[in-house]
Amino acid sequence: MEFQLLVTCILQEGNAFFLVTKVDDVITLKVPITAGVAGLFLALGVPRCS
């Protein structure tokens, strides 16, 4: 079984950052990440969640 993982955006809640991903357009995951990793993803063009 293969899954497709799609990074959709970076979410900030207070001082916490999350990488929001979708698995096969069925499940949405919020993975906690550090501010440094969030900055890297934002610099690479991953959008902020609105």
C-alpha angles and dihedrals in degrees: 000000000000126000128202113220116197123187106217107175151324115262123201120198109178105307094338124097127203134190106223113209136172124218113209090332087284108085126041116205129196108204116190114235135174124260089250093055090046089053091050093051091046090051089051090056104263105147127234116250111254 
